[in-house]
């Protein structure tokens, strides 16, 4: 079979499968489980790069393959899945359609631009990246589930509009030419803890909510 199947890409594959399952749960009306899948994809993404770099004898083809599948998976996990969740709230026109289109389109542009610039950067330096241009698309896996967990503090009728507004804001931040520092190990631990708390919150409240 074509492709690579060693341990360096497993987390990316798991992340994608989680997102696809999350999309199916949106269609089934299980929005809590869909958000949980979004968080799981985000947790996988936090560590896939570190796992890949742990393999010192990666070939150039394996490195490029890893970059490509990471971006392809990210578009599904953190663009298409959030768009489907937003559509689930019933806004299949106007604001809802705009937010779904924007978060996927801006995510695509951001990931494609990142791939081009990352390949160029790796040709000129071996240093690890210290910052990003534009907000990473993976932030949807933390911001949107946290927003969902706090939905009881927002008027029920207003929450769908708030959710759509957040999606549009995040889409704009994906392509805005701003510098965003890459997470340090401490930052990764913090984000992992937030993700774990969201998962625990789902296990306690999700089936009821």
N, C-alpha and C positions, 0 to 999 in steps of 0.2 A: 504493500500500500504506500502511496505517496504521503509526504508529511513527516513530522517528527513526533515521537510519542514518549520521550524520556521524561523524567520527573520535573524538568524545568518548565514544562508547559501544562502540567496537570491542573494547577490552580486556575489558569486561564480557561481551560476546558470546563472545569467545574463552575466557574463564574458564569460562563455562557449558558450552560445547562440550567443553572439556577434561574437566570433571567427568563429563559424560554418557558420554564415551568411557571414562573411568576406571571408571564403574559397569559398563559392558559387559565390561571386562577383569576385574573381580571375578568376574563370571559365568563367564568363560573360565578362571579360576584363575590369572591373571597378576597376582598381588598386587603385585609390584614395580612393574609398569607402572601399576597403579592408584594407588600412592603417588606415583609420578612425576607423574601427572595432578593429584593433590592439590596438589603443590608448584607446578606450573605455574599452577594456578588462584590459588594464594596470591600468586605473583609478579605476576600480572596485577592482582590486587586492590590490591597495594601502590601501583600507579601509575595506576590508572584515575581516581582522584579528582584527582590532579595534572594529568593530561591534560585532564580535563573543565574544570577551573578555568582552564586555559590559553586557552580560548575565551572571550574577554571579552564577546562579543555574544550569549551564550546567552539564550534567552527563558525566562520563568518556567515555561512548559510543559516545556521541555527540562530545566530544573533538577529539577523534580518527577519527570519521567520517569526521569531518571538515578538519583535516590534510590530510586525504586520498583524499577527493574530490578536495581539493585545488591543490594538486600535479597533479592529473589526469587532471583537467581543465587546469592547467598551461602548461602541455605538448602539449595540443591541441592549446591553445591560443598563446603561445610564442615559440613553436617549430614547430608544423605542419603548422600553418598559415604562419609564415615567410618562411618556406620551399616552400610552394605553391606559395607565391609571387615571390620568387627567380626563381622557375621553370617557372613562367609566362613570364620571360624575354627571354625565348627561349633556355636556356642552359639545354637541356635535355640529355646532355652527358658531360663527362669531368668535368670541374670546377663546372658547375651548379649542376650536380648530386652529386658530392662530398660535396658541401656546403649543399644541402638539406639533405643528409644522416647524415652528421656530426651534424648539428644543432638539428636534432631530436634525434639522438643517444646520443649525449653528454647531451642534455637536460634530456633525460630519466635517464641516469646514475646519473646526478646531483640531480634530484628530488628523485630518489630511495635512494641514499645515505643520502640525507637530512632527509627523513622519518625515516630511521634506527637510525641516530644519534639524531634526535629530540625526538623520543620515549625514547631513553636511557637517554637523558638529563632531560626530564621531570620526569623520575623516581628518579633522584638524587637531583633535585632542582626545586623550584617554581619560580625562578627568570626569568624575561623576557630575551629573547635572545638579546645579544648586538652586535654580529657579525656573519657573515656567512663564511663558507669555500667554496671558489669558487664564481665567480660572479653569482648573482641571475639570473635565466632565464628570469625573468620579465623585465630586462633591455632592452630586444629587443623591448618592446612596446614604448620606448622613443627614443632609438638610431636609429633604422631603419626608423621610421617616420620622424625624424629630417633629416636624410640623404636624404630621399625622398623629403622633402620640399626644401632642398638645391641642388636638382639635376640640376637646371639651371646654377649653378656655376661650373658644371662638364661637360666636353665635352660629347655630347649625346652618341657617340659611346662607350665611356669609362665607362659610368655610370653602365651598367650591370655588368662589371668586378669589379668595386669598390664595388658594392652591394654584390656580391658573396664573395669578400675578407673579407668584414665586417662580413658576416655570419660565415665564417670559423674562423675568429679571435674570435668572441664571443663564438662560440662552444668550442674552446680550453679554453677560460677563464672560462667557466662553470665548467670544471673538473680540472682546475689548482688549486693546493693546496695553495691558497692565502687567506688572511684574508680580508674580506670586511665588513666595519662597517654597521650596520643596520641603516636605515634612522631614524633620530629623527623626532619629530613633525614638526620642521622647514624644514627638508629635504622633508618630505611628502608634505608640502605646496608648496615648490619649484617645486617638480615633478608634482604636480597637476596643478600648473600654466603653466608649460611647456606643459602638456597634453592639457589644455584648449586652449592654443595658437595654438597648432597643429590643434585642432578641428576647431577653428575659421579660421585658414588658409585654411582648407579644404572647409569650407562653402563659403569662398570668392573666392578661386582659383580652388578647387577640380574639379567641374564639367567641367571646361575648360581644366584642365591639365590631 
